Amino acid sequence: MKEELNKLTLIGRTEIKGKRYPIFLERFGLLFSIILTIFLTFTIWNEFEEYIWLNVLLSICFAPLFALSMAEIIGRLIQYLQN
């Protein structure tokens, strides 16, 4: 049975079961990154009120990328610390 399972992996390696991944920590990290992004966006909006184009560019293009990047970094940090 074990030999059949090892043949199912792409490179034929033996899979071992690791620790449970703390998904709740990653969810907190996602919420933290979204809240941080909203806070930073509003701060920059208040700082650069006369530059409407900068505010639109920030809120449409850069803020979502920043939130996703922060969530990914937090998730990888959790994964690194877990192993």
C-alpha positions as CSV (number, residue, x, y, z in Angstrom):
1,M,0.0,0.0,0.0
2,K,2.8,2.4,0.9
3,E,4.6,1.7,-2.4
4,E,1.4,2.6,-4.3
5,L,1.1,5.9,-2.5
6,N,4.7,6.8,-3.2
7,K,4.1,6.3,-6.9
8,L,1.4,8.9,-6.8
9,T,3.8,11.8,-6.1
10,L,5.3,13.6,-9.0
11,I,8.9,12.7,-8.3
12,G,8.3,9.4,-6.4
13,R,9.4,10.7,-3.1
14,T,8.2,9.5,0.3
15,E,5.6,11.8,1.8
16,I,5.7,12.3,5.5
17,K,3.0,13.9,7.6
18,G,4.0,17.1,9.3
19,K,2.5,19.4,12.0
20,R,-0.9,20.9,11.5
21,Y,-0.8,24.3,9.8
22,P,-2.3,27.0,12.0
23,I,-4.8,28.5,9.5
24,F,-6.3,30.8,12.1
25,L,-3.0,32.6,12.4
26,E,-3.0,33.1,8.7
27,R,-6.5,34.5,8.8
28,F,-5.5,36.9,11.5
29,G,-2.6,37.9,9.3
30,L,-4.9,38.5,6.4
31,L,-7.2,40.7,8.5
32,F,-4.2,42.6,9.8
33,S,-2.9,43.3,6.4
34,I,-6.3,44.5,5.2
35,I,-6.7,46.8,8.2
36,L,-3.2,48.1,7.8
37,T,-3.7,48.8,4.1
38,I,-6.9,50.7,4.8
39,F,-5.3,52.7,7.5
40,L,-2.3,53.6,5.3
41,T,-4.5,54.4,2.4
42,F,-6.6,56.9,4.4
43,T,-3.5,58.4,5.9
44,I,-2.0,59.0,2.4
45,W,-5.4,60.4,1.3
46,N,-5.3,62.9,4.1
47,E,-1.7,63.8,3.4
48,F,-2.2,64.3,-0.4
49,E,-5.7,65.8,-0.6
50,E,-5.0,67.9,-3.7
51,Y,-3.6,65.1,-5.8
52,I,-6.7,63.2,-6.7
53,W,-4.9,61.1,-9.4
54,L,-2.4,59.9,-6.8
55,N,-5.2,58.8,-4.4
56,V,-7.1,57.0,-7.2
57,L,-3.9,55.2,-8.4
58,L,-3.1,54.3,-4.8
59,S,-6.5,53.0,-3.9
60,I,-7.1,51.1,-7.1
61,C,-3.7,49.7,-8.0
62,F,-1.3,49.7,-5.2
63,A,-3.4,49.2,-2.1
64,P,-4.7,45.7,-3.1
65,L,-1.3,44.6,-4.2
66,F,0.1,45.8,-0.8
67,A,-2.6,43.9,1.1
68,L,-2.0,40.7,-0.8
69,S,1.7,41.0,-0.5
70,M,1.5,41.6,3.3
71,A,-0.8,38.6,3.7
72,E,1.6,36.4,1.7
73,I,4.6,37.5,3.7
74,I,2.8,36.9,6.9
75,G,1.7,33.4,5.7
76,R,5.2,32.5,4.7
77,L,6.6,33.8,8.0
78,I,4.1,31.6,9.9
79,Q,5.1,28.6,7.7
80,Y,8.8,29.3,8.3
81,L,8.4,29.6,12.0
82,Q,6.1,26.5,12.2
83,N,8.8,24.2,10.6
